[in-house]
Amino acid sequence: MNAMNKEQIRETVLRVLGDVIPNTDAQAINPDISFHDQLELDSIDFLRLMMNLEKEVNVTIFDFDYPKLSTLKGCENYLAERLELTA
């Protein structure tokens, strides 16, 4: 699944986020504000999000990179970069 564009990455992140936190309004998510601040995402849910994204997109997300993935835009940029590296 290495040929994903940013829109496909965004859709994937929002879908996985919806799996981790049901009843999430994907349209209301501000891409520049942290998931924690918008959705009160706790550390366990954030870990679930990271693990599910790894499975879904088939890339390794290093724990020291987690701060880069705290926002929707951060997830898009990080995953796009990781997918390019594995292409």
C-alpha positions in Angstrom: 0.0 0.0 0.0 2.9 2.3 -0.8 1.1 4.4 -3.4 -1.1 6.6 -1.1 -1.5 10.3 -1.6 -2.1 12.8 1.2 -5.9 12.7 0.7 -5.9 8.9 1.0 -3.6 9.1 4.1 -6.0 11.6 5.7 -9.0 9.4 5.0 -7.2 6.4 6.5 -6.1 8.4 9.6 -9.7 9.6 10.1 -11.2 6.1 9.7 -8.7 4.6 12.1 -9.3 7.4 14.5 -13.0 6.7 14.3 -12.3 3.1 15.1 -10.3 4.1 18.2 -12.8 6.8 19.3 -16.3 6.0 18.1 -18.6 9.0 17.4 -15.7 11.2 16.3 -16.9 13.9 13.9 -14.2 13.6 11.2 -15.4 16.8 9.5 -14.9 18.8 12.7 -11.3 17.9 13.2 -8.9 20.8 12.8 -5.7 19.4 11.2 -3.5 21.7 13.1 -4.8 21.1 16.7 -3.7 18.1 18.6 -6.0 15.1 18.9 -5.6 15.3 22.7 -6.9 18.9 22.8 -9.8 18.3 20.4 -10.9 14.8 21.3 -9.5 14.4 24.8 -7.5 11.4 23.4 -5.7 9.8 26.3 -2.3 8.0 26.1 -3.9 4.5 25.7 -6.1 5.6 22.8 -3.2 7.4 21.2 -1.2 4.2 21.4 -4.1 2.3 19.9 -4.2 4.9 17.1 -0.5 4.5 16.4 -0.6 0.7 16.4 -3.7 0.6 14.1 -2.1 3.1 11.7 1.0 0.9 11.5 -1.1 -2.1 10.6 -3.3 -0.2 8.2 -0.6 1.7 6.3 2.1 -1.0 6.8 4.8 1.2 8.1 6.7 1.3 11.3 6.0 4.3 13.5 8.8 4.8 16.0 7.8 5.8 19.5 10.2 8.7 19.5 8.3 10.1 16.5 4.9 10.0 18.3 5.0 13.8 19.0 5.1 14.4 15.3 1.8 12.5 14.9 -0.2 14.4 17.5 -2.2 16.3 14.9 -4.0 15.2 11.7 -1.5 17.3 9.6 1.4 15.7 11.5 0.0 12.2 10.7 -0.4 13.0 7.0 3.2 14.4 6.7 4.8 11.7 8.7 3.1 8.8 7.0 3.6 10.3 3.5 7.3 10.6 4.3 7.5 7.1 5.7 5.7 5.7 2.7 8.1 7.4 0.3 11.0 5.9 2.2 9.6 2.4 1.9 8.5 2.7 -1.8 
